[in-house]
Amino acid sequence: MNKDYLIEVSKEVRKNIINMIHSAKSGHPGGSLSCADIMTY
């Protein structure tokens, strides 16, 4: 895996997090978005 690939994966993960929180109409995105960075670093 290269850095560009991980950057793209983290963007997709962030989009999914925001979509799920929006669909649920509830939630706090801070922790999840931070984890996206950690998991794709």
PQR file of N, CA, C, O and H, with PARSE charges and radii, in Angstrom:
ATOM      1  N   MET A   1       0.842  -1.188   0.000 -0.4000 1.5000
ATOM      2  CA  MET A   1       0.000   0.000   0.000 -0.0000 2.0000
ATOM      3  C   MET A   1       0.880   1.242   0.000  0.5500 1.7000
ATOM      4  O   MET A   1       1.867   1.333   0.729 -0.5500 1.4000
ATOM      5  N   ASN A   2       0.495   2.180  -0.829 -0.4000 1.5000
ATOM      6  CA  ASN A   2       1.251   3.422  -0.840 -0.0000 2.0000
ATOM      7  C   ASN A   2       0.438   4.549  -0.202  0.5500 1.7000
ATOM      8  O   ASN A   2      -0.740   4.387   0.117 -0.5500 1.4000
ATOM      9  H   ASN A   2      -0.307   2.106  -1.421  0.4000 1.0000
ATOM     10  N   LYS A   3       1.081   5.657  -0.031 -0.4000 1.5000
ATOM     11  CA  LYS A   3       0.460   6.778   0.680 -0.0000 2.0000
ATOM     12  C   LYS A   3      -0.780   7.303  -0.043  0.5500 1.7000
ATOM     13  O   LYS A   3      -1.787   7.603   0.600 -0.5500 1.4000
ATOM     14  H   LYS A   3       2.038   5.789  -0.290  0.4000 1.0000
ATOM     15  N   ASP A   4      -0.718   7.418  -1.370 -0.4000 1.5000
ATOM     16  CA  ASP A   4      -1.866   7.926  -2.127 -0.0000 2.0000
ATOM     17  C   ASP A   4      -3.083   7.024  -1.972  0.5500 1.7000
ATOM     18  O   ASP A   4      -4.210   7.506  -1.855 -0.5500 1.4000
ATOM     19  H   ASP A   4       0.099   7.174  -1.892  0.4000 1.0000
ATOM     20  N   TYR A   5      -2.855   5.724  -1.972 -0.4000 1.5000
ATOM     21  CA  TYR A   5      -3.953   4.773  -1.787 -0.0000 2.0000
ATOM     22  C   TYR A   5      -4.594   4.962  -0.414  0.5500 1.7000
ATOM     23  O   TYR A   5      -5.819   4.988  -0.299 -0.5500 1.4000
ATOM     24  H   TYR A   5      -1.940   5.332  -2.067  0.4000 1.0000
ATOM     25  N   LEU A   6      -3.779   5.094   0.618 -0.4000 1.5000
ATOM     26  CA  LEU A   6      -4.301   5.273   1.971 -0.0000 2.0000
ATOM     27  C   LEU A   6      -5.067   6.585   2.117  0.5500 1.7000
ATOM     28  O   LEU A   6      -6.061   6.646   2.841 -0.5500 1.4000
ATOM     29  H   LEU A   6      -2.783   5.074   0.525  0.4000 1.0000
ATOM     30  N   ILE A   7      -4.615   7.618   1.444 -0.4000 1.5000
ATOM     31  CA  ILE A   7      -5.328   8.895   1.474 -0.0000 2.0000
ATOM     32  C   ILE A   7      -6.712   8.738   0.861  0.5500 1.7000
ATOM     33  O   ILE A   7      -7.693   9.246   1.404 -0.5500 1.4000
ATOM     34  H   ILE A   7      -3.808   7.568   0.856  0.4000 1.0000
ATOM     35  N   GLU A   8      -6.797   8.038  -0.264 -0.4000 1.5000
ATOM     36  CA  GLU A   8      -8.097   7.812  -0.905 -0.0000 2.0000
ATOM     37  C   GLU A   8      -9.015   6.961  -0.035  0.5500 1.7000
ATOM     38  O   GLU A   8     -10.213   7.227   0.055 -0.5500 1.4000
ATOM     39  H   GLU A   8      -5.999   7.625  -0.705  0.4000 1.0000
ATOM     40  N   VAL A   9      -8.455   5.939   0.603 -0.4000 1.5000
ATOM     41  CA  VAL A   9      -9.255   5.091   1.492 -0.0000 2.0000
ATOM     42  C   VAL A   9      -9.790   5.916   2.656  0.5500 1.7000
ATOM     43  O   VAL A   9     -10.957   5.782   3.024 -0.5500 1.4000
ATOM     44  H   VAL A   9      -7.481   5.722   0.530  0.4000 1.0000
ATOM     45  N   SER A  10      -8.953   6.764   3.235 -0.4000 1.5000
ATOM     46  CA  SER A  10      -9.408   7.563   4.377 -0.0000 2.0000
ATOM     47  C   SER A  10     -10.504   8.541   3.961  0.5500 1.7000
ATOM     48  O   SER A  10     -11.417   8.805   4.743 -0.5500 1.4000
ATOM     49  H   SER A  10      -8.005   6.873   2.936  0.4000 1.0000
ATOM     50  N   LYS A  11     -10.432   9.082   2.748 -0.4000 1.5000
ATOM     51  CA  LYS A  11     -11.494   9.971   2.263 -0.0000 2.0000
ATOM     52  C   LYS A  11     -12.814   9.217   2.139  0.5500 1.7000
ATOM     53  O   LYS A  11     -13.863   9.726   2.534 -0.5500 1.4000
ATOM     54  H   LYS A  11      -9.690   8.867   2.113  0.4000 1.0000
ATOM     55  N   GLU A  12     -12.762   8.009   1.592 -0.4000 1.5000
ATOM     56  CA  GLU A  12     -13.979   7.199   1.452 -0.0000 2.0000
ATOM     57  C   GLU A  12     -14.562   6.840   2.818  0.5500 1.7000
ATOM     58  O   GLU A  12     -15.777   6.873   3.010 -0.5500 1.4000
ATOM     59  H   GLU A  12     -11.910   7.596   1.271  0.4000 1.0000
ATOM     60  N   VAL A  13     -13.691   6.498   3.760 -0.4000 1.5000
ATOM     61  CA  VAL A  13     -14.148   6.157   5.109 -0.0000 2.0000
ATOM     62  C   VAL A  13     -14.829   7.365   5.742  0.5500 1.7000
ATOM     63  O   VAL A  13     -15.887   7.228   6.355 -0.5500 1.4000
ATOM     64  H   VAL A  13     -12.703   6.471   3.604  0.4000 1.0000
ATOM     65  N   ARG A  14     -14.234   8.541   5.598 -0.4000 1.5000
ATOM     66  CA  ARG A  14     -14.832   9.759   6.158 -0.0000 2.0000
ATOM     67  C   ARG A  14     -16.204  10.038   5.548  0.5500 1.7000
ATOM     68  O   ARG A  14     -17.145  10.388   6.260 -0.5500 1.4000
ATOM     69  H   ARG A  14     -13.375   8.652   5.099  0.4000 1.0000
ATOM     70  N   LYS A  15     -16.314   9.881   4.222 -0.4000 1.5000
ATOM     71  CA  LYS A  15     -17.610  10.079   3.564 -0.0000 2.0000
ATOM     72  C   LYS A  15     -18.652   9.123   4.133  0.5500 1.7000
ATOM     73  O   LYS A  15     -19.781   9.522   4.415 -0.5500 1.4000
ATOM     74  H   LYS A  15     -15.550   9.596   3.643  0.4000 1.0000
ATOM     75  N   ASN A  16     -18.269   7.864   4.299 -0.4000 1.5000
ATOM     76  CA  ASN A  16     -19.201   6.873   4.842 -0.0000 2.0000
ATOM     77  C   ASN A  16     -19.620   7.219   6.269  0.5500 1.7000
ATOM     78  O   ASN A  16     -20.787   7.066   6.630 -0.5500 1.4000
ATOM     79  H   ASN A  16     -17.351   7.540   4.070  0.4000 1.0000
ATOM     80  N   ILE A  17     -18.681   7.680   7.070 -0.4000 1.5000
ATOM     81  CA  ILE A  17     -18.992   8.062   8.454 -0.0000 2.0000
ATOM     82  C   ILE A  17     -20.021   9.186   8.469  0.5500 1.7000
ATOM     83  O   ILE A  17     -21.014   9.117   9.192 -0.5500 1.4000
ATOM     84  H   ILE A  17     -17.733   7.804   6.777  0.4000 1.0000
ATOM     85  N   ILE A  18     -19.781  10.218   7.670 -0.4000 1.5000
ATOM     86  CA  ILE A  18     -20.702  11.356   7.623 -0.0000 2.0000
ATOM     87  C   ILE A  18     -22.073  10.916   7.124  0.5500 1.7000
ATOM     88  O   ILE A  18     -23.095  11.329   7.673 -0.5500 1.4000
ATOM     89  H   ILE A  18     -18.973  10.274   7.082  0.4000 1.0000
ATOM     90  N   ASN A  19     -22.104  10.082   6.088 -0.4000 1.5000
ATOM     91  CA  ASN A  19     -23.389   9.598   5.562 -0.0000 2.0000
ATOM     92  C   ASN A  19     -24.154   8.783   6.600  0.5500 1.7000
ATOM     93  O   ASN A  19     -25.368   8.937   6.730 -0.5500 1.4000
ATOM     94  H   ASN A  19     -21.274   9.746   5.641  0.4000 1.0000
ATOM     95  N   MET A  20     -23.465   7.921   7.337 -0.4000 1.5000
ATOM     96  CA  MET A  20     -24.136   7.099   8.345 -0.0000 2.0000
ATOM     97  C   MET A  20     -24.689   7.950   9.485  0.5500 1.7000
ATOM     98  O   MET A  20     -25.810   7.727   9.943 -0.5500 1.4000
ATOM     99  H   MET A  20     -22.478   7.795   7.232  0.4000 1.0000
ATOM    100  N   ILE A  21     -23.904   8.922   9.940 -0.4000 1.5000
ATOM    101  CA  ILE A  21     -24.367   9.791  11.021 -0.0000 2.0000
ATOM    102  C   ILE A  21     -25.552  10.632  10.549  0.5500 1.7000
ATOM    103  O   ILE A  21     -26.511  10.838  11.292 -0.5500 1.4000
ATOM    104  H   ILE A  21     -22.994   9.103   9.567  0.4000 1.0000
ATOM    105  N   HIS A  22     -25.477  11.110   9.322 -0.4000 1.5000
ATOM    106  CA  HIS A  22     -26.587  11.894   8.775 -0.0000 2.0000
ATOM    107  C   HIS A  22     -27.842  11.033   8.634  0.5500 1.7000
ATOM    108  O   HIS A  22     -28.937  11.479   8.974 -0.5500 1.4000
ATOM    109  H   HIS A  22     -24.697  10.943   8.718  0.4000 1.0000
ATOM    110  N   SER A  23     -27.694   9.817   8.142 -0.4000 1.5000
ATOM    111  CA  SER A  23     -28.846   8.916   7.981 -0.0000 2.0000
ATOM    112  C   SER A  23     -29.503   8.589   9.315  0.5500 1.7000
ATOM    113  O   SER A  23     -30.726   8.492   9.411 -0.5500 1.4000
ATOM    114  H   SER A  23     -26.805   9.454   7.866  0.4000 1.0000
ATOM    115  N   ALA A  24     -28.678   8.423  10.339 -0.4000 1.5000
ATOM    116  CA  ALA A  24     -29.197   8.102  11.668 -0.0000 2.0000
ATOM    117  C   ALA A  24     -29.796   9.330  12.355  0.5500 1.7000
ATOM    118  O   ALA A  24     -30.541   9.207  13.327 -0.5500 1.4000
ATOM    119  H   ALA A  24     -27.684   8.502  10.261  0.4000 1.0000
ATOM    120  N   LYS A  25     -29.463  10.511  11.841 -0.4000 1.5000
ATOM    121  CA  LYS A  25     -29.887  11.779  12.449 -0.0000 2.0000
ATOM    122  C   LYS A  25     -29.468  11.867  13.917  0.5500 1.7000
ATOM    123  O   LYS A  25     -30.140  12.475  14.750 -0.5500 1.4000
ATOM    124  H   LYS A  25     -28.858  10.612  11.051  0.4000 1.0000
ATOM    125  N   SER A  26     -28.335  11.237  14.194 -0.4000 1.5000
ATOM    126  CA  SER A  26     -27.821  11.217  15.554 -0.0000 2.0000
ATOM    127  C   SER A  26     -26.363  10.796  15.505  0.5500 1.7000
ATOM    128  O   SER A  26     -25.940  10.075  14.602 -0.5500 1.4000
ATOM    129  H   SER A  26     -27.789  10.743  13.518  0.4000 1.0000
ATOM    130  N   GLY A  27     -25.612  11.250  16.474 -0.4000 1.5000
ATOM    131  CA  GLY A  27     -24.241  10.788  16.577 -0.0000 2.0000
ATOM    132  C   GLY A  27     -23.246  11.921  16.705  0.5500 1.7000
ATOM    133  O   GLY A  27     -23.557  13.089  16.470 -0.5500 1.4000
ATOM    134  H   GLY A  27     -25.956  11.836  17.208  0.4000 1.0000
ATOM    135  N   HIS A  28     -22.054  11.544  17.081 -0.4000 1.5000
ATOM    136  CA  HIS A  28     -20.956  12.487  17.246 -0.0000 2.0000
ATOM    137  C   HIS A  28     -19.809  12.010  16.364  0.5500 1.7000
ATOM    138  O   HIS A  28     -19.238  10.953  16.634 -0.5500 1.4000
ATOM    139  H   HIS A  28     -21.801  10.596  17.273  0.4000 1.0000
ATOM    140  N   PRO A  29     -19.456  12.752  15.321 -0.5600 1.5000
ATOM    141  CA  PRO A  29     -18.478  12.268  14.348  0.2800 2.0000
ATOM    142  C   PRO A  29     -17.015  12.365  14.772  0.5500 1.7000
ATOM    143  O   PRO A  29     -16.153  11.769  14.126 -0.5500 1.4000
ATOM    144  N   GLY A  30     -16.721  13.089  15.824 -0.4000 1.5000
ATOM    145  CA  GLY A  30     -15.324  13.349  16.183 -0.0000 2.0000
ATOM    146  C   GLY A  30     -14.464  12.118  16.336  0.5500 1.7000
ATOM    147  O   GLY A  30     -13.418  12.005  15.697 -0.5500 1.4000
ATOM    148  H   GLY A  30     -17.421  13.573  16.349  0.4000 1.0000
ATOM    149  N   GLY A  31     -14.891  11.197  17.173 -0.4000 1.5000
ATOM    150  CA  GLY A  31     -14.098   9.993  17.417 -0.0000 2.0000
ATOM    151  C   GLY A  31     -13.953   9.131  16.186  0.5500 1.7000
ATOM    152  O   GLY A  31     -12.873   8.609  15.909 -0.5500 1.4000
ATOM    153  H   GLY A  31     -15.740  11.289  17.692  0.4000 1.0000
ATOM    154  N   SER A  32     -15.034   8.979  15.449 -0.4000 1.5000
ATOM    155  CA  SER A  32     -15.002   8.146  14.247 -0.0000 2.0000
ATOM    156  C   SER A  32     -14.076   8.731  13.189  0.5500 1.7000
ATOM    157  O   SER A  32     -13.312   8.003  12.556 -0.5500 1.4000
ATOM    158  H   SER A  32     -15.911   9.403  15.674  0.4000 1.0000
ATOM    159  N   LEU A  33     -14.145  10.034  12.999 -0.4000 1.5000
ATOM    160  CA  LEU A  33     -13.280  10.660  12.003 -0.0000 2.0000
ATOM    161  C   LEU A  33     -11.811  10.567  12.413  0.5500 1.7000
ATOM    162  O   LEU A  33     -10.943  10.406  11.556 -0.5500 1.4000
ATOM    163  H   LEU A  33     -14.766  10.625  13.513  0.4000 1.0000
ATOM    164  N   SER A  34     -11.526  10.665  13.691 -0.4000 1.5000
ATOM    165  CA  SER A  34     -10.154  10.510  14.172 -0.0000 2.0000
ATOM    166  C   SER A  34      -9.655   9.095  13.931  0.5500 1.7000
ATOM    167  O   SER A  34      -8.504   8.891  13.544 -0.5500 1.4000
ATOM    168  H   SER A  34     -12.231  10.797  14.388  0.4000 1.0000
ATOM    169  N   CYS A  35     -10.518   8.125  14.159 -0.4000 1.5000
ATOM    170  CA  CYS A  35     -10.138   6.726  13.930 -0.0000 2.0000
ATOM    171  C   CYS A  35      -9.844   6.474  12.459  0.5500 1.7000
ATOM    172  O   CYS A  35      -8.977   5.663  12.135 -0.5500 1.4000
ATOM    173  H   CYS A  35     -11.453   8.290  14.473  0.4000 1.0000
ATOM    174  N   ALA A  36     -10.550   7.151  11.568 -0.4000 1.5000
ATOM    175  CA  ALA A  36     -10.290   6.996  10.133 -0.0000 2.0000
ATOM    176  C   ALA A  36      -8.853   7.401   9.822  0.5500 1.7000
ATOM    177  O   ALA A  36      -8.179   6.749   9.024 -0.5500 1.4000
ATOM    178  H   ALA A  36     -11.255   7.810  11.831  0.4000 1.0000
ATOM    179  N   ASP A  37      -8.390   8.466  10.444 -0.4000 1.5000
ATOM    180  CA  ASP A  37      -7.002   8.889  10.246 -0.0000 2.0000
ATOM    181  C   ASP A  37      -6.025   7.869  10.811  0.5500 1.7000
ATOM    182  O   ASP A  37      -5.021   7.543  10.176 -0.5500 1.4000
ATOM    183  H   ASP A  37      -8.938   8.996  11.091  0.4000 1.0000
ATOM    184  N   ILE A  38      -6.315   7.374  11.983 -0.4000 1.5000
ATOM    185  CA  ILE A  38      -5.416   6.417  12.635 -0.0000 2.0000
ATOM    186  C   ILE A  38      -5.320   5.125  11.832  0.5500 1.7000
ATOM    187  O   ILE A  38      -4.229   4.592  11.635 -0.5500 1.4000
ATOM    188  H   ILE A  38      -7.130   7.639  12.499  0.4000 1.0000
ATOM    189  N   MET A  39      -6.460   4.624  11.372 -0.4000 1.5000
ATOM    190  CA  MET A  39      -6.482   3.337  10.671 -0.0000 2.0000
ATOM    191  C   MET A  39      -5.836   3.403   9.293  0.5500 1.7000
ATOM    192  O   MET A  39      -5.413   2.372   8.769 -0.5500 1.4000
ATOM    193  H   MET A  39      -7.346   5.057  11.533  0.4000 1.0000
ATOM    194  N   THR A  40      -5.751   4.572   8.700 -0.4000 1.5000
ATOM    195  CA  THR A  40      -5.172   4.685   7.359 -0.0000 2.0000
ATOM    196  C   THR A  40      -3.846   5.440   7.365  0.5500 1.7000
ATOM    197  O   THR A  40      -3.394   5.906   6.320 -0.5500 1.4000
ATOM    198  H   THR A  40      -6.095   5.409   9.125  0.4000 1.0000
ATOM    199  N   TYR A  41      -3.233   5.560   8.516 -0.4000 1.5000
ATOM    200  CA  TYR A  41      -1.956   6.267   8.611 -0.0000 2.0000
ATOM    201  C   TYR A  41      -0.821   5.341   8.261  0.5500 1.7000
ATOM    202  O   TYR A  41       0.339   5.751   8.282 -0.5500 1.4000
ATOM    203  H   TYR A  41      -3.601   5.181   9.365  0.4000 1.0000
TER
END
